[in-house]
Amino acid sequence: MSARSGLNCDILIVGAGLAGASLACALRDSRMKVAVIESEAPPAGGASWDQRIYALSPASTEFLDELGIWKSIARNRIEAVRAMRIFGDDGASRLEFSAYQCAVERLATIAEEGEVRRSLWAALQGARNVTLLCPAAASEISWGADSCEARLSNGEIVTARLVVAADGMHSAVRRAAGIDARIEPAGQRGVVANFACSVPHRGVAHQWFRDDGVMAWLPLPGQVFSMVWSTDEIHADELMQCEESGLCERVFAAGGGVLGNLSVLGGPAAFPLSWLSVPRRVGERLALIGDAAHVVHPLAGQGVNLGLGDARELALQLRTANDRGADAGELLALRKFERARAEAILAMRIATKGLKGLFEARGAAISRFRNIGLNLTDRAAVLKNMLARHAMG
Ligand SMILES: Cc1cc2nc3c(=O)[nH]c(=O)nc-3n(C[C@H](O)[C@H](O)[C@H](O)COP(=O)(O)OP(=O)(O)OC[C@H]3O[C@@H](n4cnc5c(N)ncnc54)[C@H](O)[C@@H]3O)c2cc1C
């Protein structure tokens, strides 16, 4: 698709990652005219597994199901998480959640970024009220009293009543709006790789809080899992420079060999990790969603779930305002959206910062404290259920 000139719409979404594309999908078939600008189309699917694998919460899959796209994702590309085992750094402490204990069918569903993104895009292609402009980048954005205007990199102009920044962590829309984001580097990178394993994982996700960072294994269909090792720069470099056999040995040893022998299927790749927060997520004719509004450490695997939650809530508020005849950029509706999302965003920020700090702190006393904490939580059924339910929200 190529950019059209002089487009006038109600809502302009900049960025069609999972947050922006799901918002556009949630506004399909409304009375609002929506334009989506995206600089890169999703890569075509292939037989190999994506590098970016997500643990989608039940709330996220429910949202994707409401949008009608969940059923279009091939069942042999997703895996249910039936249990989660978390290990402390003393080799003995552990915490286990299971879907059975929580009386749910699954704790989460593992899916590939590319598969979800392609399904969202396919749904947008046929939407009568959505124009997808790709490849096109928003280079300049300005706000007036009644509308906002985006100039695309090819010089064409899109005018809208509301602009939604869904353009990721380094959001150009956020910068154009003069919102200063606070970026706190975690001093770590996330090293990701996919492995085949000789022992079936049976839908169990594993996570180890170790001296050298946090390593998570997310189950994929068959005897395959995706690893994210959040670790300091030096260790990340070492992992990235390993031969395949050396990487398998290190990952095998760090996981205590729980899934048997390993072979590398894809990767490794490394991503810098940081937290990002903003003083406000809405303004005159502006809303920020997804990583443009908040970035959390991936140790809780919740970044994309927060973004999908934003999209769902913003769509709800925009549709409600539209039903009563309000302007799409009405600040009242935007403020309702901001308030509704505040708690989930703050809670995830506090939880990921707290966990990272707790497991990074050195010293025998604090080590005993955190490992005892894991064991006690494992035995306290009520607290464990509360934690599991919060993670599933
Ligand atoms: C190592 C790692 C592991 C992770 N693991 C998990 C996990 O297990 N679970 C989880 O929930 N989250 C995880 N995350 C976080 C997750 O990847 C992000 O939260 C999520 O991708 C954010 O989605 P988004 O749509 O907000 O932004 P993005 O995915 O960054 O999408 C932004 C889009 O905007 C487009 N764009 C940017 N600028 C412009 C412009 N000027 N004009 C037009 N288009 C533009 C980009 O091309 C892009 O498509 C992980 C992150 C990392 C780094």
Ligand as a Chemical Component Dictionary entry (heavy atoms), coordinates in Angstrom:
data_LIG
# 
_chem_comp.id                   LIG 
_chem_comp.type                 NON-POLYMER 
_chem_comp.pdbx_formal_charge   0 
_chem_comp.three_letter_code    LIG 
# 
loop_
_chem_comp_atom.comp_id 
_chem_comp_atom.atom_id 
_chem_comp_atom.alt_atom_id 
_chem_comp_atom.type_symbol 
_chem_comp_atom.charge 
_chem_comp_atom.model_Cartn_x 
_chem_comp_atom.model_Cartn_y 
_chem_comp_atom.model_Cartn_z 
_chem_comp_atom.pdbx_ordinal 
LIG C1  C1  C 0 14.216 -8.973  24.831 1  
LIG C2  C2  C 0 12.776 -8.590  24.978 2  
LIG C3  C3  C 0 11.861 -9.560  25.338 3  
LIG C4  C4  C 0 10.545 -9.226  25.536 4  
LIG N1  N1  N 0 9.702  -10.195 25.940 5  
LIG C5  C5  C 0 8.427  -9.881  26.184 6  
LIG C6  C6  C 0 7.493  -10.879 26.640 7  
LIG O1  O1  O 0 7.806  -12.061 26.828 8  
LIG N2  N2  N 0 6.221  -10.484 26.866 9  
LIG C7  C7  C 0 5.834  -9.188  26.680 10 
LIG O2  O2  O 0 4.672  -8.885  26.943 11 
LIG N3  N3  N 0 6.673  -8.232  26.221 12 
LIG C8  C8  C 0 7.947  -8.535  25.980 13 
LIG N4  N4  N 0 8.791  -7.565  25.527 14 
LIG C9  C9  C 0 8.286  -6.194  25.282 15 
LIG C10 C10 C 0 7.562  -6.041  23.931 16 
LIG O3  O3  O 0 8.421  -6.407  22.876 17 
LIG C11 C11 C 0 7.085  -4.602  23.731 18 
LIG O4  O4  O 0 6.427  -4.180  24.898 19 
LIG C12 C12 C 0 6.094  -4.503  22.532 20 
LIG O5  O5  O 0 6.712  -4.913  21.341 21 
LIG C13 C13 C 0 5.635  -3.063  22.373 22 
LIG O6  O6  O 0 4.683  -2.975  21.330 23 
LIG P1  P1  P 0 4.331  -1.554  20.688 24 
LIG O7  O7  O 0 3.334  -1.832  19.612 25 
LIG O8  O8  O 0 4.006  -0.572  21.743 26 
LIG O9  O9  O 0 5.712  -1.028  20.084 27 
LIG P2  P2  P 0 6.598  -1.630  18.905 28 
LIG O10 O10 O 0 6.505  -3.093  18.813 29 
LIG O11 O11 O 0 7.957  -1.024  19.111 30 
LIG O12 O12 O 0 5.924  -1.011  17.581 31 
LIG C14 C14 C 0 6.088  0.339   17.197 32 
LIG C15 C15 C 0 5.834  0.427   15.694 33 
LIG O13 O13 O 0 5.896  1.800   15.296 34 
LIG C16 C16 C 0 6.576  1.903   14.051 35 
LIG N5  N5  N 0 7.115  3.282   13.971 36 
LIG C17 C17 C 0 8.050  3.838   14.772 37 
LIG N6  N6  N 0 8.240  5.126   14.448 38 
LIG C18 C18 C 0 7.390  5.405   13.415 39 
LIG C19 C19 C 0 7.106  6.554   12.645 40 
LIG N7  N7  N 0 7.723  7.747   12.859 41 
LIG N8  N8  N 0 6.181  6.486   11.649 42 
LIG C20 C20 C 0 5.546  5.305   11.411 43 
LIG N9  N9  N 0 5.778  4.177   12.109 44 
LIG C21 C21 C 0 6.678  4.218   13.110 45 
LIG C22 C22 C 0 7.636  0.808   14.121 46 
LIG O14 O14 O 0 8.056  0.409   12.825 47 
LIG C23 C23 C 0 6.894  -0.307  14.869 48 
LIG O15 O15 O 0 6.241  -1.196  13.984 49 
LIG C24 C24 C 0 10.116 -7.873  25.328 50 
LIG C25 C25 C 0 11.023 -6.903  24.917 51 
LIG C26 C26 C 0 12.339 -7.254  24.766 52 
LIG C27 C27 C 0 13.314 -6.182  24.370 53 
# 
loop_
_chem_comp_bond.comp_id 
_chem_comp_bond.atom_id_1 
_chem_comp_bond.atom_id_2 
_chem_comp_bond.value_order 
_chem_comp_bond.pdbx_ordinal 
LIG C1  C2  SING 1  
LIG C2  C3  SING 2  
LIG C2  C26 DOUB 3  
LIG C3  C4  DOUB 4  
LIG C4  N1  SING 5  
LIG C4  C24 SING 6  
LIG N1  C5  DOUB 7  
LIG C5  C6  SING 8  
LIG C5  C8  SING 9  
LIG C6  O1  DOUB 10 
LIG C6  N2  SING 11 
LIG N2  C7  SING 12 
LIG C7  O2  DOUB 13 
LIG C7  N3  SING 14 
LIG N3  C8  DOUB 15 
LIG C8  N4  SING 16 
LIG N4  C9  SING 17 
LIG N4  C24 SING 18 
LIG C9  C10 SING 19 
LIG C10 O3  SING 20 
LIG C10 C11 SING 21 
LIG C11 O4  SING 22 
LIG C11 C12 SING 23 
LIG C12 O5  SING 24 
LIG C12 C13 SING 25 
LIG C13 O6  SING 26 
LIG O6  P1  SING 27 
LIG P1  O7  DOUB 28 
LIG P1  O8  SING 29 
LIG P1  O9  SING 30 
LIG O9  P2  SING 31 
LIG P2  O10 DOUB 32 
LIG P2  O11 SING 33 
LIG P2  O12 SING 34 
LIG O12 C14 SING 35 
LIG C14 C15 SING 36 
LIG C15 O13 SING 37 
LIG C15 C23 SING 38 
LIG O13 C16 SING 39 
LIG C16 N5  SING 40 
LIG C16 C22 SING 41 
LIG N5  C17 SING 42 
LIG N5  C21 SING 43 
LIG C17 N6  DOUB 44 
LIG N6  C18 SING 45 
LIG C18 C19 SING 46 
LIG C18 C21 DOUB 47 
LIG C19 N7  SING 48 
LIG C19 N8  DOUB 49 
LIG N8  C20 SING 50 
LIG C20 N9  DOUB 51 
LIG N9  C21 SING 52 
LIG C22 O14 SING 53 
LIG C22 C23 SING 54 
LIG C23 O15 SING 55 
LIG C24 C25 DOUB 56 
LIG C25 C26 SING 57 
LIG C26 C27 SING 58 
# 
